């Protein structure tokens, strides 16, 4: 049964140029953007918490707006 499966669905050949496929490239780009957004949200939350604990809301740094693609 496994042999029939191997014949019906052969393993794709490894690309010789080691470049990610367009789908993988898009996935990597989305993952990086998501990680950047997450990091920015953590920084803002930490700054807000620190400002609340010290009682100075004006001490929180202003961050540039996040780029949006959609």
PyMOL commands that set and color helices and strands:
alter all, ss='L'
color gray80, all
select helices_A, chain A and resi 2-8+22-54+57-59
alter helices_A, ss='H'
color red, helices_A
deselect
rebuild
show_as cartoon
